[in-house]
Amino acid sequence: MTVLVLERLCLAVAVCASLITADIYLHVPRGSNNRLNEKSAARKNANRMFDSQNNNRGGYNVGDSGTAASSDESGQYRMKYFQSDASAESVLTVEWTNQHGCGGNEDSNPQKQNCVLVLQYACQDDVTDARGGPDTFRNGKETTTAKYTKPTSMTDAGTKKSGDVNRNRGLHESWDWYNKCYMRERNKGLFTADQNLKANNGFGYSSAIYTRQNPNGNQYGYECPEERDYYPYWHPTMWKDIAVMAENSSMCSHYTSKSFNVQPYGECVEAKGWSQWRTQADCQANGGQWVLLHNYLEKAPQYTSKRSCERARSGTVTYVWGVPYDATDYNQQQCLAKLPAPQCFEAPWSRSNHLGNGADGKALTYDWKLPYFPSGETKRCVFRMRYNVSTDDYDPYHTDHTKNNDLMIKSPVQQNPYVNIGGKSSPLRLAINTAQYGRIFQDRSHVFKLRPRPQELQGSRIFNVNVRGKRGNIVQVYPAVEYDFAPTHLEIREGDLVHVQWTGSNSHNNGNPAGDGQAGSDGEGTAGTDRNNMVQIRDRNDNFPVPFEQSRMWTNAEIKWIYHGKTGVQAKDLAVDLASAGYYRCIRSADCQSHGATVQDFAVDEKSKLQSQLNNAPASYEGVVLKFRKGTYHYMCTRNNNFTNRSQKGTIVCK
């Protein structure tokens, strides 16, 4: 397939979107929407990490480990999910809301627009330093946008990294990635309508930071705007594809075959570390080296030859011999663990102009089977979801740069055009912003960890039960959501495992500036704080916990792993641990001693009293992995389950 055709196909699925403002918000894993730890309802900096194009009020603060708002990364809590292993999956149910509708078909359930949802993640080896090095994923401790000093000459480009990178600022993509984007010429085969895309000052060309949606080249962290706006991208990228929820299933063969998971893409390599040249022909004509680069799950340095690499296998993971996308020596091939092709299917239906649930009132979800890393190393990761809304006002498959507006050509869509409907002097104006007529929205998680399973968890499926939501009533938190367990209803087989874990913030005050919503953080306990726990109830209609003596949820649960690593934990100690959000680990000091805990720190009969609304309990709970006997188990949170107007309850059914 030629480059031009590929670009047209990419244009079709990522560019022609409707004019209407739409948004996407992640709820599990917690989407940041560029928030960090602001006490205000509106985020401080929409340019902090990435271009979401969402409402300023969306997103959740980074989690805190203890009872106070963290002032740096050492006090933040990163969710810690167990990886899949060679024979069994770990499942994280992703939950989101998208505003402007999705899914449906022209025959049975027509929509007003088309859409595509793209789910991706990126991982790197974890490091002990919370902030890590210059390229380490981090949430940061300040909300300032990452710095990039624009070069003043070709020789000056690529030399400012050490002075620009500040480890107190959040980082997903690296400085080098943005520098390549800034210096690489943009794809001029794309449709830009009547937008006037700027050029790099003093360089004589327009680079990949300028797109129809970002004609002024605004900086959002170290994200490359061209890569953000188009999928599949035609250059190497660090992002790994999970799933594509397509406009219709006929597009799936294109998405799966062109995903960087399965197809290497070329890059022009020059000694200076970046290149102006975007195509192979231009690259080689100007003395560059065109190299095919591969995406990968992780590197496998134990295989040192092509033969040993390509014959290796670890569970379902196979390997390829090639040059990785982040190579420092482009002439050195390495053994790389292959990524699977992304799953692809038609997007789930959701109602237009409604930021809420999907069909039948059910939340929009996707069960992400977490990756398995054969190295057995802990990974530091981030999750990303993009949302493209499209219409059929012009042919998406045959509209490219040849239709861009100039003195001789009129773009098929114009900025705020007037249309004549019959009245000689009374035209009507359409509200069309061509920078947004084809719009991509995005949300990303805070940094989390994927860690290898200990021996006792291997060979069994793991399902993650988390908490979604933030402090406040629905008007105060919107477009985020109020508290609930996620998933609220989980069905498993006997032998499956359940990992209960949650995180919360101590600075969800939703204060002024409130943007276009209401300030405040109504709820129980200390204002602005997230607190959660888990106690058994008999039925989802009940609002009173079952006394431990009548409880079966904890006596029917075998503890396979617990956050403090101790053994010999009794059912009553498990119950008080979950009920107190980890404030207590056991009821009697003698029981704490029996499994190695320090008495005065964790025993009910020794430690200072737990505040009844969990105010002195930690905001986050690292969790426990349980194996349930057959049965149905209902549970709730005592603090947030305000019977009259809020319900934080869940159910596990073990069959």
Secondary structure, 3 states (H helix, E strand, C coil): CCHHHHHHHHHHHHCCCCCCCCCEEEEECCECCCCCCCCECCCCCCCCCCCCCCCCCCCCCCEECCCCCCCCHHHEECCEEECCCCCCCEEEEEEEEECCCECCECCCECCCCEEEEEEEEEEEECCCCCCCCCCCCECCCECCCCCCCCCCCCCCCCCCHHHHCCCCECECCCHHHHHHHHHCECCCCCCCCCCCCCCCCCCCCCECCCCCCCCCCCCCCCCCHHHHHCCCCCCCCCCEEEEEEECCHHHHHHHHHHCCCCCCEEEEECCCCCCCCCCHHHHHHCCCEEEEEECCCCECCCCCCHHHHHHCEECCEEEEEEEECCCCCCCCCEEEECCCCCEEEECCCECCCCCCCEHHHCCEEEEEECCCCCCCCCEEEEEEEEEEEECCCCCCCCCCHHHCCCCCCCCCCCCCCEECCCCCCCCEECCCCCCCCCEEEEEEECCEEEECCCHHHCCCCEEEEEEECCCCCHHHHCCCCCCEEECCEEEECCCCEEEEEECCCCCCCCECCCCCCCCCCCCCCCCCCCCCCCEEECCCCCCCCCCHHHCCCCCCEEEEEECCCCCCCCHHHHHHHHHCCCCCCECCHHHHHHCCCCHHHHECCCCCCCCCCCCCCCCCEEEEEEEECCEEEEEECCCCCCCCCCCCEEEEEEC
